[in-house]
Amino acid sequence: MSYSLYACHILVFSVLWSYVDKPLHRYGMAGNWAIVGIRMAAAIGFAALLWHFFERPILKLKRHFTFR
């Protein structure tokens, strides 16, 4: 799941920028902490979905491609 998180976090952050970061930025430090929490939760959730529906099924196919 770490690779999915690495690969998708910038996409999630850029999507959230206009919907979450802009409105919460005006609340100062509390808004910044909320932004960090929301970004982390969204990135981890999206990475978990990618792992579950994309990466895990591909890893199950690896037994068909063994090289000896």
C-alpha positions in Angstrom: 0.0 0.0 0.0 3.0 2.3 0.5 3.6 2.5 -3.2 0.0 3.4 -3.9 0.3 6.2 -1.3 3.5 7.4 -2.8 2.0 7.4 -6.3 -1.3 9.1 -5.6 -0.8 11.6 -2.8 0.0 14.5 -5.1 -3.1 13.9 -7.1 -5.2 13.8 -3.9 -3.6 16.9 -2.5 -4.1 18.9 -5.7 -7.8 17.9 -5.9 -8.4 18.8 -2.3 -6.6 22.2 -2.7 -9.5 24.2 -4.0 -12.2 22.3 -2.0 -10.5 22.1 1.4 -7.4 24.1 1.6 -8.7 27.4 0.4 -11.8 27.6 2.7 -9.9 26.3 5.8 -6.8 28.5 5.4 -8.5 31.5 6.8 -8.8 29.8 10.3 -5.1 30.0 10.9 -3.3 27.3 12.8 -6.5 25.3 13.5 -7.4 25.4 9.9 -3.9 24.2 8.9 -4.1 21.3 11.3 -7.5 20.4 9.8 -6.0 20.6 6.3 -3.2 18.2 7.3 -5.6 15.7 8.9 -8.0 15.8 5.9 -5.2 15.4 3.4 -3.7 12.5 5.3 -7.1 10.7 5.7 -8.0 11.3 2.0 -4.6 10.1 0.7 -4.5 7.0 2.9 -8.1 6.2 2.0 -7.5 6.6 -1.8 -4.3 4.5 -1.5 -6.2 1.8 0.3 -8.8 1.7 -2.5 -6.1 1.6 -5.1 -4.3 -1.3 -3.3 -7.5 -3.2 -2.8 -9.0 -2.9 -6.3 -5.9 -2.5 -8.5 -2.6 -3.6 -6.9 -3.8 -6.7 -5.0 -5.4 -8.3 -8.1 -2.2 -7.8 -10.1 -0.1 -9.3 -7.3 -2.3 -12.4 -7.4 -1.2 -12.9 -11.1 2.4 -13.0 -10.2 2.4 -16.7 -9.7 1.8 -17.2 -13.4 5.0 -15.3 -14.3 7.7 -17.1 -12.4 11.1 -17.2 -14.0 13.5 -20.0 -13.1 
